[in-house]
Amino acid sequence: MPFKKSSLIAYIILFCATGELLVRLDQSWDPLNHAPQIISIETEESIIKQAIDKDQFQTNERQLRIMILGDSYIYGGGINPWEKFSKQLPNFLKNGTFANRELCILDVSRPSNNTLDNALTLAHYGPRFKPHIVFWAYNYNDILGGLKQDQNNQNSPSVTAPKRTKKKITGLKSITKRIYNASQLLSYLSHSLQNELKLRGITPPFGDFHDLTQKAYQTNSPAWQETQTLLKEATRQCQDIGCRLILYKLPEFNLLESPKLFRKVDEQMDGFCNQLPLTYRNGLNDFDRSVGQDFRISKYDGHPNARAHQKLAEIAAALIQDPN
């Protein structure tokens, strides 16, 4: 009997060790899903951005200046650079209302940006670039972070581009993160369970997704209140610059068939943004009845693929050319 118990313990240890090894190997070959921090967290360098950073950019009446804000979803994480939104947008504008204008597109989206990051980027580049259009691609998890996280950065004028704000993890999430860092197997099993539930249209009763979709956008949520403050301020900044703000709420492209998962988020965003003096569009309506596998990068990841970027560029061009 003691021999059997020791054998069982040995088998369990061997199973866990093997599982841990296999998971770590799998993660090393699938960075987008398992280690998004590997995606470079920086804005795209361009001739226009470099000129602005050096105070050498000059505006003229022939230009149509468009600024793009957002995170890795609009930045193009996981797809070829030439297939991303900002590279496809000119194709849908060159034959339309602005066919005779000189297109100047400043893509200052950046992976892992939240609402505060985008607001700071707008505050920095807006007066320097003087855009006619600001296209802000909003992701539901942009609500992470906020005013209290980097108040000093927000209030201090700077001639250099704003750095990404530090994301603080406290309380139970901090403990969970340490456990997951210690055991990739536990992290894998937990996230796999949550992913499978989401794909079946079920909100997991725990984890970040549950907090974001069920708690973060509640009326009394500090994160939602701070987000509203930031969006109001962004609207005011655009009015001061004399540009039009288009706020486009991106869907989760692997969950297009399960819109009910985001019902609470959509209700709050739609209700609030439709009261602001900006152009607001809930992107879920543009992909209504679409099949997720046609527009997603992978089954468990919400990033848009190249086909989705093309459609987003076409939609954005139509919004830009529509004065209403």
BALOBA-1460 file (C-alpha; in Angstrom, 3 decimals):
// residues 324
<rec num="1" residu="m" x="0.000" y="0.000" z="0.000"/>
<rec num="2" residu="p" x="2.754" y="2.545" z="0.842"/>
<rec num="3" residu="f" x="4.390" y="1.648" z="-2.460"/>
<rec num="4" residu="k" x="1.206" y="2.444" z="-4.363"/>
<rec num="5" residu="k" x="0.834" y="5.799" z="-2.607"/>
<rec num="6" residu="s" x="4.399" y="6.768" z="-3.393"/>
<rec num="7" residu="s" x="3.918" y="5.667" z="-6.986"/>
<rec num="8" residu="l" x="0.776" y="7.764" z="-7.262"/>
<rec num="9" residu="i" x="2.590" y="10.796" z="-5.885"/>
<rec num="10" residu="a" x="5.451" y="10.212" z="-8.303"/>
<rec num="11" residu="y" x="3.030" y="9.948" z="-11.244"/>
<rec num="12" residu="i" x="1.289" y="13.177" z="-10.196"/>
<rec num="13" residu="i" x="4.605" y="15.011" z="-9.935"/>
<rec num="14" residu="l" x="5.695" y="13.634" z="-13.306"/>
<rec num="15" residu="f" x="2.365" y="14.600" z="-14.880"/>
<rec num="16" residu="c" x="2.547" y="18.162" z="-13.534"/>
<rec num="17" residu="a" x="6.186" y="18.574" z="-14.537"/>
<rec num="18" residu="t" x="5.489" y="17.280" z="-18.040"/>
<rec num="19" residu="g" x="2.430" y="19.499" z="-18.350"/>
<rec num="20" residu="e" x="4.401" y="22.532" z="-17.180"/>
<rec num="21" residu="l" x="7.109" y="21.830" z="-19.754"/>
<rec num="22" residu="l" x="4.657" y="21.309" z="-22.616"/>
<rec num="23" residu="v" x="2.736" y="24.491" z="-21.781"/>
<rec num="24" residu="r" x="5.921" y="26.556" z="-21.670"/>
<rec num="25" residu="l" x="7.001" y="25.141" z="-25.032"/>
<rec num="26" residu="d" x="3.573" y="25.886" z="-26.517"/>
<rec num="27" residu="q" x="3.696" y="29.459" z="-25.249"/>
<rec num="28" residu="s" x="7.099" y="30.035" z="-26.773"/>
<rec num="29" residu="w" x="5.620" y="29.191" z="-30.202"/>
<rec num="30" residu="d" x="2.408" y="31.207" z="-29.800"/>
<rec num="31" residu="p" x="3.373" y="34.639" z="-28.442"/>
<rec num="32" residu="l" x="0.235" y="36.496" z="-29.539"/>
<rec num="33" residu="n" x="-2.094" y="34.359" z="-27.435"/>
<rec num="34" residu="h" x="0.163" y="33.453" z="-24.541"/>
<rec num="35" residu="a" x="2.714" y="36.252" z="-24.242"/>
<rec num="36" residu="p" x="1.389" y="39.450" z="-25.777"/>
<rec num="37" residu="q" x="4.152" y="41.393" z="-24.038"/>
<rec num="38" residu="i" x="6.458" y="40.074" z="-26.770"/>
<rec num="39" residu="i" x="4.663" y="42.349" z="-29.240"/>
<rec num="40" residu="s" x="6.705" y="45.530" z="-29.341"/>
<rec num="41" residu="i" x="5.044" y="48.235" z="-27.234"/>
<rec num="42" residu="e" x="5.833" y="51.288" z="-29.320"/>
<rec num="43" residu="t" x="4.198" y="53.584" z="-31.822"/>
<rec num="44" residu="e" x="4.927" y="53.168" z="-35.501"/>
<rec num="45" residu="e" x="7.730" y="55.343" z="-36.815"/>
<rec num="46" residu="s" x="6.881" y="57.336" z="-39.929"/>
<rec num="47" residu="i" x="8.155" y="60.378" z="-41.797"/>
<rec num="48" residu="i" x="5.242" y="62.434" z="-40.479"/>
<rec num="49" residu="k" x="5.766" y="61.360" z="-36.863"/>
<rec num="50" residu="q" x="9.492" y="62.024" z="-37.052"/>
<rec num="51" residu="a" x="8.847" y="65.499" z="-38.489"/>
<rec num="52" residu="i" x="6.388" y="66.269" z="-35.683"/>
<rec num="53" residu="d" x="8.771" y="64.992" z="-33.013"/>
<rec num="54" residu="k" x="11.457" y="67.307" z="-34.421"/>
<rec num="55" residu="d" x="9.046" y="70.259" z="-34.714"/>
<rec num="56" residu="q" x="9.520" y="70.244" z="-38.483"/>
<rec num="57" residu="f" x="6.019" y="69.275" z="-39.627"/>
<rec num="58" residu="q" x="4.249" y="71.957" z="-41.644"/>
<rec num="59" residu="t" x="0.562" y="72.040" z="-42.476"/>
<rec num="60" residu="n" x="-1.020" y="73.333" z="-45.658"/>
<rec num="61" residu="e" x="-4.523" y="73.690" z="-47.088"/>
<rec num="62" residu="r" x="-4.187" y="70.738" z="-49.463"/>
<rec num="63" residu="q" x="-3.697" y="68.243" z="-46.666"/>
<rec num="64" residu="l" x="-6.246" y="65.961" z="-45.080"/>
<rec num="65" residu="r" x="-4.687" y="65.144" z="-41.732"/>
<rec num="66" residu="i" x="-5.924" y="62.028" z="-39.913"/>
<rec num="67" residu="m" x="-4.700" y="60.845" z="-36.517"/>
<rec num="68" residu="i" x="-5.215" y="57.223" z="-35.424"/>
<rec num="69" residu="l" x="-5.396" y="56.270" z="-31.740"/>
<rec num="70" residu="g" x="-5.821" y="52.847" z="-30.165"/>
<rec num="71" residu="d" x="-4.078" y="49.719" z="-28.942"/>
<rec num="72" residu="s" x="-2.722" y="46.583" z="-30.631"/>
<rec num="73" residu="y" x="-6.111" y="45.856" z="-32.225"/>
<rec num="74" residu="i" x="-5.836" y="48.835" z="-34.587"/>
<rec num="75" residu="y" x="-2.030" y="48.896" z="-34.528"/>
<rec num="76" residu="g" x="-2.045" y="45.559" z="-36.326"/>
<rec num="77" residu="g" x="-0.666" y="43.100" z="-33.799"/>
<rec num="78" residu="g" x="-0.175" y="39.697" z="-35.399"/>
<rec num="79" residu="i" x="-0.547" y="40.719" z="-39.079"/>
<rec num="80" residu="n" x="1.784" y="41.991" z="-41.788"/>
<rec num="81" residu="p" x="2.546" y="45.731" z="-41.449"/>
<rec num="82" residu="w" x="1.285" y="46.529" z="-44.961"/>
<rec num="83" residu="e" x="-2.087" y="44.913" z="-44.188"/>
<rec num="84" residu="k" x="-2.846" y="47.018" z="-41.121"/>
<rec num="85" residu="f" x="-5.624" y="49.586" z="-40.847"/>
<rec num="86" residu="s" x="-3.519" y="52.715" z="-41.353"/>
<rec num="87" residu="k" x="-1.953" y="51.306" z="-44.523"/>
<rec num="88" residu="q" x="-5.294" y="50.256" z="-46.025"/>
<rec num="89" residu="l" x="-7.203" y="53.435" z="-45.165"/>
<rec num="90" residu="p" x="-5.730" y="55.514" z="-48.048"/>
<rec num="91" residu="n" x="-7.049" y="52.956" z="-50.557"/>
<rec num="92" residu="f" x="-10.613" y="53.862" z="-49.591"/>
<rec num="93" residu="l" x="-10.064" y="57.619" z="-49.476"/>
<rec num="94" residu="k" x="-8.132" y="58.295" z="-52.667"/>
<rec num="95" residu="n" x="-11.178" y="58.046" z="-54.954"/>
<rec num="96" residu="g" x="-13.771" y="59.655" z="-52.717"/>
<rec num="97" residu="t" x="-14.605" y="63.129" z="-51.481"/>
<rec num="98" residu="f" x="-10.983" y="63.819" z="-50.621"/>
<rec num="99" residu="a" x="-9.465" y="62.434" z="-53.829"/>
<rec num="100" residu="n" x="-7.605" y="65.673" z="-54.552"/>
<rec num="101" residu="r" x="-6.275" y="66.129" z="-51.027"/>
<rec num="102" residu="e" x="-2.843" y="65.180" z="-49.784"/>
<rec num="103" residu="l" x="-3.427" y="62.423" z="-47.230"/>
<rec num="104" residu="c" x="-1.354" y="62.766" z="-44.063"/>
<rec num="105" residu="i" x="-2.031" y="59.847" z="-41.737"/>
<rec num="106" residu="l" x="-0.397" y="59.862" z="-38.315"/>
<rec num="107" residu="d" x="-0.742" y="56.436" z="-36.714"/>
<rec num="108" residu="v" x="0.123" y="56.835" z="-33.031"/>
<rec num="109" residu="s" x="-1.697" y="53.714" z="-31.860"/>
<rec num="110" residu="r" x="0.363" y="51.522" z="-29.562"/>
<rec num="111" residu="p" x="-0.036" y="47.987" z="-28.192"/>
<rec num="112" residu="s" x="-1.318" y="47.864" z="-24.590"/>
<rec num="113" residu="n" x="-2.551" y="51.457" z="-24.664"/>
<rec num="114" residu="n" x="-5.515" y="52.217" z="-22.428"/>
<rec num="115" residu="t" x="-7.847" y="55.210" z="-22.450"/>
<rec num="116" residu="l" x="-5.437" y="57.365" z="-20.480"/>
<rec num="117" residu="d" x="-2.566" y="56.509" z="-22.828"/>
<rec num="118" residu="n" x="-4.641" y="57.495" z="-25.846"/>
<rec num="119" residu="a" x="-5.834" y="60.693" z="-24.167"/>
<rec num="120" residu="l" x="-2.250" y="61.682" z="-23.367"/>
<rec num="121" residu="t" x="-1.197" y="60.904" z="-26.936"/>
<rec num="122" residu="l" x="-4.004" y="63.091" z="-28.272"/>
<rec num="123" residu="a" x="-3.009" y="65.914" z="-25.925"/>
<rec num="124" residu="h" x="0.601" y="65.689" z="-27.117"/>
<rec num="125" residu="y" x="0.209" y="65.225" z="-30.873"/>
<rec num="126" residu="g" x="-3.084" y="67.052" z="-31.417"/>
<rec num="127" residu="p" x="-1.762" y="70.640" z="-31.207"/>
<rec num="128" residu="r" x="1.373" y="69.680" z="-33.158"/>
<rec num="129" residu="f" x="-0.306" y="67.750" z="-35.986"/>
<rec num="130" residu="k" x="-3.561" y="69.753" z="-36.101"/>
<rec num="131" residu="p" x="-5.636" y="66.855" z="-37.460"/>
<rec num="132" residu="h" x="-8.893" y="67.293" z="-39.337"/>
<rec num="133" residu="i" x="-9.983" y="63.825" z="-38.157"/>
<rec num="134" residu="v" x="-9.097" y="61.840" z="-35.043"/>
<rec num="135" residu="f" x="-10.053" y="58.175" z="-35.404"/>
<rec num="136" residu="w" x="-9.985" y="56.587" z="-31.953"/>
<rec num="137" residu="a" x="-10.366" y="52.803" z="-31.978"/>
<rec num="138" residu="y" x="-11.727" y="51.962" z="-28.530"/>
<rec num="139" residu="n" x="-11.315" y="48.501" z="-27.005"/>
<rec num="140" residu="y" x="-13.544" y="47.449" z="-24.100"/>
<rec num="141" residu="n" x="-10.485" y="46.674" z="-21.965"/>
<rec num="142" residu="d" x="-9.129" y="50.209" z="-22.455"/>
<rec num="143" residu="i" x="-10.963" y="51.018" z="-19.238"/>
<rec num="144" residu="l" x="-8.045" y="49.447" z="-17.361"/>
<rec num="145" residu="g" x="-5.943" y="52.236" z="-15.861"/>
<rec num="146" residu="g" x="-7.145" y="55.779" z="-15.419"/>
<rec num="147" residu="l" x="-6.670" y="59.239" z="-13.989"/>
<rec num="148" residu="k" x="-5.336" y="58.169" z="-10.608"/>
<rec num="149" residu="q" x="-2.677" y="55.996" z="-12.133"/>
<rec num="150" residu="d" x="-0.578" y="58.709" z="-13.738"/>
<rec num="151" residu="q" x="-1.921" y="62.068" z="-12.653"/>
<rec num="152" residu="n" x="1.519" y="63.680" z="-12.690"/>
<rec num="153" residu="n" x="2.140" y="62.611" z="-16.269"/>
<rec num="154" residu="q" x="-1.200" y="63.979" z="-17.373"/>
<rec num="155" residu="n" x="-0.737" y="67.381" z="-15.747"/>
<rec num="156" residu="s" x="2.855" y="67.994" z="-16.822"/>
<rec num="157" residu="p" x="3.372" y="69.532" z="-20.275"/>
<rec num="158" residu="s" x="6.159" y="67.875" z="-22.244"/>
<rec num="159" residu="v" x="7.868" y="68.291" z="-25.583"/>
<rec num="160" residu="t" x="8.443" y="64.543" z="-25.791"/>
<rec num="161" residu="a" x="5.840" y="61.943" z="-26.687"/>
<rec num="162" residu="p" x="4.079" y="60.429" z="-23.641"/>
<rec num="163" residu="k" x="5.252" y="57.056" z="-22.420"/>
<rec num="164" residu="r" x="2.777" y="54.262" z="-21.825"/>
<rec num="165" residu="t" x="1.339" y="54.492" z="-18.313"/>
<rec num="166" residu="k" x="2.321" y="51.864" z="-15.773"/>
<rec num="167" residu="k" x="-0.414" y="49.336" z="-15.094"/>
<rec num="168" residu="k" x="-0.753" y="48.619" z="-11.374"/>
<rec num="169" residu="i" x="-1.989" y="45.239" z="-10.170"/>
<rec num="170" residu="t" x="-3.121" y="45.014" z="-6.562"/>
<rec num="171" residu="g" x="-5.123" y="42.804" z="-4.202"/>
<rec num="172" residu="l" x="-6.321" y="39.379" z="-5.310"/>
<rec num="173" residu="k" x="-5.192" y="39.990" z="-8.899"/>
<rec num="174" residu="s" x="-1.645" y="40.518" z="-7.678"/>
<rec num="175" residu="i" x="-1.705" y="37.189" z="-5.820"/>
<rec num="176" residu="t" x="-3.223" y="35.407" z="-8.814"/>
<rec num="177" residu="k" x="-0.580" y="36.870" z="-11.113"/>
<rec num="178" residu="r" x="2.212" y="35.600" z="-8.863"/>
<rec num="179" residu="i" x="0.678" y="32.122" z="-8.843"/>
<rec num="180" residu="y" x="0.331" y="32.131" z="-12.628"/>
<rec num="181" residu="n" x="3.925" y="33.322" z="-13.004"/>
<rec num="182" residu="a" x="5.069" y="30.438" z="-10.831"/>
<rec num="183" residu="s" x="3.040" y="27.829" z="-12.710"/>
<rec num="184" residu="q" x="2.308" y="28.253" z="-16.395"/>
<rec num="185" residu="l" x="0.283" y="25.036" z="-16.230"/>
<rec num="186" residu="l" x="-2.207" y="26.539" z="-13.765"/>
<rec num="187" residu="s" x="-2.341" y="29.714" z="-15.828"/>
<rec num="188" residu="y" x="-2.973" y="27.694" z="-18.985"/>
<rec num="189" residu="l" x="-5.753" y="25.608" z="-17.424"/>
<rec num="190" residu="s" x="-7.478" y="28.675" z="-15.962"/>
<rec num="191" residu="h" x="-7.342" y="30.705" z="-19.163"/>
<rec num="192" residu="s" x="-8.356" y="27.722" z="-21.294"/>
<rec num="193" residu="l" x="-11.448" y="27.194" z="-19.157"/>
<rec num="194" residu="q" x="-12.357" y="30.882" z="-19.401"/>
<rec num="195" residu="n" x="-11.808" y="30.887" z="-23.172"/>
<rec num="196" residu="e" x="-14.006" y="27.846" z="-23.719"/>
<rec num="197" residu="l" x="-16.811" y="29.382" z="-21.654"/>
<rec num="198" residu="k" x="-16.620" y="32.646" z="-23.627"/>
<rec num="199" residu="l" x="-16.762" y="30.824" z="-26.950"/>
<rec num="200" residu="r" x="-19.984" y="29.202" z="-25.765"/>
<rec num="201" residu="g" x="-21.476" y="32.562" z="-24.875"/>
<rec num="202" residu="i" x="-20.991" y="32.122" z="-21.131"/>
<rec num="203" residu="t" x="-19.360" y="34.798" z="-18.996"/>
<rec num="204" residu="p" x="-16.825" y="33.101" z="-16.702"/>
<rec num="205" residu="p" x="-17.703" y="33.686" z="-13.015"/>
<rec num="206" residu="f" x="-14.137" y="34.828" z="-12.314"/>
<rec num="207" residu="g" x="-11.145" y="36.463" z="-13.985"/>
<rec num="208" residu="d" x="-10.451" y="39.709" z="-15.839"/>
<rec num="209" residu="f" x="-13.139" y="39.153" z="-18.468"/>
<rec num="210" residu="h" x="-15.819" y="38.852" z="-15.789"/>
<rec num="211" residu="d" x="-14.605" y="41.994" z="-14.048"/>
<rec num="212" residu="l" x="-14.447" y="43.968" z="-17.293"/>
<rec num="213" residu="t" x="-17.824" y="42.984" z="-18.689"/>
<rec num="214" residu="q" x="-19.830" y="42.723" z="-15.467"/>
<rec num="215" residu="k" x="-18.295" y="45.269" z="-13.077"/>
<rec num="216" residu="a" x="-15.992" y="47.812" z="-14.731"/>
<rec num="217" residu="y" x="-18.754" y="49.567" z="-16.705"/>
<rec num="218" residu="q" x="-21.267" y="49.845" z="-13.886"/>
<rec num="219" residu="t" x="-22.518" y="53.388" z="-13.288"/>
<rec num="220" residu="n" x="-20.760" y="53.685" z="-9.928"/>
<rec num="221" residu="s" x="-17.502" y="52.110" z="-11.116"/>
<rec num="222" residu="p" x="-14.528" y="54.466" z="-10.550"/>
<rec num="223" residu="a" x="-12.897" y="53.126" z="-13.717"/>
<rec num="224" residu="w" x="-15.975" y="53.954" z="-15.806"/>
<rec num="225" residu="q" x="-16.325" y="57.383" z="-14.230"/>
<rec num="226" residu="e" x="-12.677" y="58.129" z="-14.996"/>
<rec num="227" residu="t" x="-13.115" y="56.875" z="-18.558"/>
<rec num="228" residu="q" x="-16.040" y="59.243" z="-19.056"/>
<rec num="229" residu="t" x="-13.930" y="62.129" z="-17.759"/>
<rec num="230" residu="l" x="-11.136" y="61.279" z="-20.189"/>
<rec num="231" residu="l" x="-13.484" y="60.991" z="-23.165"/>
<rec num="232" residu="k" x="-15.146" y="64.303" z="-22.318"/>
<rec num="233" residu="e" x="-11.733" y="65.944" z="-22.106"/>
<rec num="234" residu="a" x="-10.696" y="64.387" z="-25.426"/>
<rec num="235" residu="t" x="-13.861" y="65.762" z="-27.008"/>
<rec num="236" residu="r" x="-13.070" y="69.223" z="-25.648"/>
<rec num="237" residu="q" x="-9.496" y="69.024" z="-26.953"/>
<rec num="238" residu="c" x="-10.737" y="68.121" z="-30.425"/>
<rec num="239" residu="q" x="-13.129" y="71.071" z="-30.354"/>
<rec num="240" residu="d" x="-10.245" y="73.372" z="-29.380"/>
<rec num="241" residu="i" x="-8.134" y="72.019" z="-32.237"/>
<rec num="242" residu="g" x="-11.076" y="72.277" z="-34.610"/>
<rec num="243" residu="c" x="-11.095" y="68.624" z="-35.609"/>
<rec num="244" residu="r" x="-13.712" y="65.894" z="-35.722"/>
<rec num="245" residu="l" x="-13.446" y="62.999" z="-33.281"/>
<rec num="246" residu="i" x="-14.620" y="59.586" z="-34.449"/>
<rec num="247" residu="l" x="-14.829" y="57.100" z="-31.576"/>
<rec num="248" residu="y" x="-15.112" y="53.563" z="-32.917"/>
<rec num="249" residu="k" x="-15.775" y="50.776" z="-30.415"/>
<rec num="250" residu="l" x="-14.081" y="47.649" z="-31.668"/>
<rec num="251" residu="p" x="-15.717" y="44.245" z="-31.173"/>
<rec num="252" residu="e" x="-13.903" y="41.150" z="-29.979"/>
<rec num="253" residu="f" x="-13.420" y="39.434" z="-33.311"/>
<rec num="254" residu="n" x="-13.314" y="35.889" z="-31.934"/>
<rec num="255" residu="l" x="-16.614" y="36.444" z="-30.108"/>
<rec num="256" residu="l" x="-18.734" y="38.008" z="-32.853"/>
<rec num="257" residu="e" x="-21.350" y="35.283" z="-32.420"/>
<rec num="258" residu="s" x="-21.751" y="36.087" z="-28.713"/>
<rec num="259" residu="p" x="-22.698" y="39.795" z="-28.526"/>
<rec num="260" residu="k" x="-24.631" y="39.260" z="-25.283"/>
<rec num="261" residu="l" x="-21.314" y="38.880" z="-23.457"/>
<rec num="262" residu="f" x="-20.770" y="42.612" z="-23.935"/>
<rec num="263" residu="r" x="-24.338" y="43.811" z="-23.381"/>
<rec num="264" residu="k" x="-23.537" y="45.809" z="-20.230"/>
<rec num="265" residu="v" x="-20.472" y="47.368" z="-21.835"/>
<rec num="266" residu="d" x="-22.411" y="48.323" z="-24.966"/>
<rec num="267" residu="e" x="-25.306" y="49.819" z="-23.019"/>
<rec num="268" residu="q" x="-23.016" y="52.123" z="-21.064"/>
<rec num="269" residu="m" x="-20.796" y="53.064" z="-24.011"/>
<rec num="270" residu="d" x="-23.693" y="53.646" z="-26.402"/>
<rec num="271" residu="g" x="-25.678" y="55.682" z="-23.883"/>
<rec num="272" residu="f" x="-22.769" y="57.893" z="-22.862"/>
<rec num="273" residu="c" x="-21.016" y="58.422" z="-26.193"/>
<rec num="274" residu="n" x="-24.194" y="59.245" z="-28.103"/>
<rec num="275" residu="q" x="-24.573" y="62.289" z="-25.837"/>
<rec num="276" residu="l" x="-21.137" y="63.683" z="-26.691"/>
<rec num="277" residu="p" x="-20.387" y="66.012" z="-29.636"/>
<rec num="278" residu="l" x="-18.493" y="63.359" z="-31.559"/>
<rec num="279" residu="t" x="-19.130" y="60.632" z="-34.117"/>
<rec num="280" residu="y" x="-19.637" y="57.358" z="-32.244"/>
<rec num="281" residu="r" x="-19.939" y="53.945" z="-33.841"/>
<rec num="282" residu="n" x="-20.381" y="50.577" z="-32.154"/>
<rec num="283" residu="g" x="-18.367" y="48.311" z="-34.427"/>
<rec num="284" residu="l" x="-20.350" y="45.257" z="-33.384"/>
<rec num="285" residu="n" x="-23.159" y="46.489" z="-35.639"/>
<rec num="286" residu="d" x="-20.795" y="46.531" z="-38.623"/>
<rec num="287" residu="f" x="-19.972" y="42.872" z="-38.064"/>
<rec num="288" residu="d" x="-23.491" y="41.766" z="-37.134"/>
<rec num="289" residu="r" x="-24.140" y="38.154" z="-38.128"/>
<rec num="290" residu="s" x="-20.508" y="37.785" z="-39.131"/>
<rec num="291" residu="v" x="-18.620" y="34.584" z="-38.447"/>
<rec num="292" residu="g" x="-15.748" y="35.123" z="-36.053"/>
<rec num="293" residu="q" x="-13.355" y="32.827" z="-37.882"/>
<rec num="294" residu="d" x="-13.557" y="35.096" z="-40.943"/>
<rec num="295" residu="f" x="-12.175" y="38.112" z="-39.080"/>
<rec num="296" residu="r" x="-10.181" y="36.807" z="-36.119"/>
<rec num="297" residu="i" x="-6.515" y="35.920" z="-35.915"/>
<rec num="298" residu="s" x="-7.129" y="32.855" z="-33.781"/>
<rec num="299" residu="k" x="-9.915" y="31.064" z="-31.958"/>
<rec num="300" residu="y" x="-8.979" y="32.355" z="-28.525"/>
<rec num="301" residu="d" x="-7.789" y="35.838" z="-29.424"/>
<rec num="302" residu="g" x="-9.902" y="38.899" z="-30.218"/>
<rec num="303" residu="h" x="-7.408" y="40.695" z="-32.483"/>
<rec num="304" residu="p" x="-8.667" y="41.446" z="-36.013"/>
<rec num="305" residu="n" x="-6.965" y="39.738" z="-38.941"/>
<rec num="306" residu="a" x="-5.981" y="41.411" z="-42.230"/>
<rec num="307" residu="r" x="-9.468" y="40.963" z="-43.677"/>
<rec num="308" residu="a" x="-10.975" y="42.702" z="-40.650"/>
<rec num="309" residu="h" x="-8.456" y="45.539" z="-40.951"/>
<rec num="310" residu="q" x="-9.515" y="46.009" z="-44.559"/>
<rec num="311" residu="k" x="-13.175" y="46.185" z="-43.592"/>
<rec num="312" residu="l" x="-12.410" y="48.556" z="-40.716"/>
<rec num="313" residu="a" x="-10.522" y="50.828" z="-43.111"/>
<rec num="314" residu="e" x="-13.479" y="50.822" z="-45.504"/>
<rec num="315" residu="i" x="-15.885" y="51.675" z="-42.667"/>
<rec num="316" residu="a" x="-13.605" y="54.424" z="-41.360"/>
<rec num="317" residu="a" x="-13.290" y="55.948" z="-44.834"/>
<rec num="318" residu="a" x="-17.081" y="56.066" z="-45.148"/>
<rec num="319" residu="l" x="-17.365" y="57.763" z="-41.743"/>
<rec num="320" residu="i" x="-14.649" y="60.271" z="-42.627"/>
<rec num="321" residu="q" x="-16.327" y="61.176" z="-45.919"/>
<rec num="322" residu="d" x="-19.763" y="61.487" z="-44.321"/>
<rec num="323" residu="p" x="-20.070" y="65.014" z="-42.855"/>
<rec num="324" residu="n" x="-22.893" y="63.829" z="-40.590"/>
